[in-house]
Amino acid sequence: MTNKKSNQINFKGMIYREVQRTNSNNRKNLHKEDQKRLKDNGYKNVGWDNVIKLYQEIKDFLDKYQLQDLTLEELFLEADHIGNKYLSHQEIQQFNQKLAKEVNEIAEEIDKQFPDTEIEIIDFSRKTKHKYTKNKNNQKLYRTIKF
């Protein structure tokens, strides 16, 4: 007689029942229309092939939800990260050098157009009115003065 545990198939480190349980729990996190779409398209949580297909489809929906919650800046960063997968280390380094040069030129032009006429001084010598508490012993307090 063979040992059942040694013959069990794994999918991403999970046995059949664990994948089914994961599918059931993750399916609850989907929007109602996506749950209905899965049901209408015949995705079932029975049978290895069906369970794996359902797992991957649910994962795609959850990934899509994560992208919908990103801000525009985070989307650009994600696109940049994905684009870097297809570039060599040298190409990435060259691009970063060109980008740094352009950013510095833009910063210089902004400084020419909008010079900073205010001088800011940080005064560490005067004591502040705040008392230290036990939780904030390492916190340094200072005040800024603009002329």
C-alpha positions in Angstrom: 0.0 0.0 0.0 1.4 3.4 -0.9 1.4 6.4 1.4 -1.3 8.9 0.3 0.6 11.9 1.6 3.7 11.2 -0.6 1.5 10.8 -3.8 -0.4 14.1 -3.4 0.0 16.7 -6.1 1.0 20.2 -5.1 0.2 23.5 -6.8 2.3 26.3 -5.5 3.1 24.3 -2.4 -0.6 23.7 -1.6 -2.5 20.4 -1.8 -5.9 20.1 -3.6 -8.0 21.0 -0.5 -5.8 24.0 0.3 -6.2 25.4 -3.2 -9.9 24.9 -3.0 -10.1 26.7 0.3 -7.9 29.5 -1.0 -10.2 29.9 -4.0 -13.3 30.0 -1.8 -11.7 32.7 0.5 -10.3 34.8 -2.4 -13.6 34.6 -4.4 -15.3 36.3 -1.5 -13.0 39.3 -2.0 -14.1 39.8 -5.7 -16.7 42.2 -6.8 -20.1 40.7 -7.3 -20.1 41.2 -11.1 -16.7 39.3 -11.3 -18.0 36.5 -9.2 -21.0 36.2 -11.5 -18.7 36.3 -14.6 -16.7 33.4 -13.1 -19.8 31.4 -12.6 -21.2 32.3 -16.1 -17.9 31.2 -17.7 -18.0 27.8 -16.1 -15.2 28.1 -13.6 -15.6 25.5 -10.9 -13.8 24.7 -7.7 -13.9 20.9 -8.4 -11.2 18.9 -10.2 -7.5 19.8 -10.3 -7.6 21.5 -13.7 -10.7 23.5 -12.9 -9.3 24.5 -9.4 -6.0 25.7 -10.9 -7.8 27.6 -13.7 -10.1 29.2 -11.1 -7.1 30.1 -8.9 -5.3 31.8 -11.7 -8.5 33.7 -12.8 -9.2 34.9 -9.3 -5.5 36.0 -9.0 -5.8 38.0 -12.2 -8.9 39.8 -10.9 -7.2 40.6 -7.6 -4.1 41.9 -9.4 -6.4 44.1 -11.5 -7.9 45.5 -8.4 -4.5 46.4 -7.0 -3.7 48.3 -10.2 -7.0 50.2 -10.0 -6.1 51.5 -6.5 -2.8 52.9 -7.6 -2.2 56.6 -8.0 -0.9 58.0 -11.3 2.6 58.3 -9.9 2.5 54.7 -8.7 1.3 53.5 -12.1 4.2 55.3 -13.8 6.6 53.7 -11.4 5.1 50.3 -12.0 5.4 50.8 -15.8 9.0 51.8 -15.4 9.7 48.8 -13.3 8.1 46.5 -15.9 10.0 48.2 -18.7 13.3 47.8 -16.9 12.9 44.0 -17.1 13.6 44.2 -20.8 16.7 46.4 -20.6 20.2 45.4 -19.7 22.0 46.8 -16.6 24.1 49.0 -18.8 21.1 50.4 -20.7 19.4 51.2 -17.4 22.5 52.9 -16.1 22.8 55.0 -19.3 19.2 56.1 -19.1 19.5 57.0 -15.4 22.6 59.2 -16.2 20.7 61.0 -19.0 17.7 61.5 -16.8 19.8 62.9 -14.0 21.5 65.3 -16.4 18.1 66.5 -17.7 16.7 66.9 -14.2 19.7 69.0 -13.2 19.3 71.2 -16.2 15.7 71.7 -15.5 16.4 72.5 -11.8 19.0 75.1 -12.9 16.5 76.7 -15.3 13.9 76.8 -12.5 16.4 78.4 -10.2 17.1 81.1 -12.9 13.4 81.7 -13.4 12.4 81.7 -9.7 15.4 82.7 -7.5 15.0 82.0 -3.8 15.2 85.4 -2.2 14.3 84.2 1.3 17.1 83.1 3.6 16.2 80.3 6.0 18.2 79.9 9.2 17.8 77.0 11.5 18.4 78.0 15.1 19.5 75.2 17.4 20.7 77.4 20.2 17.4 78.5 21.7 15.4 76.2 23.9 11.9 75.5 22.8 8.8 75.6 24.9 8.1 71.9 24.5 9.0 69.5 27.3 10.4 66.1 26.5 8.4 63.1 27.3 9.8 59.6 27.9 8.9 58.5 24.3 10.5 61.4 22.6 14.0 61.5 24.2 15.8 61.2 21.0 13.7 63.8 19.1 15.5 67.0 18.3 13.5 70.2 18.2 14.4 73.3 16.3 12.7 76.3 14.7 13.2 78.0 11.4 13.4 81.7 10.8 12.7 83.2 7.4 14.0 86.7 6.6 
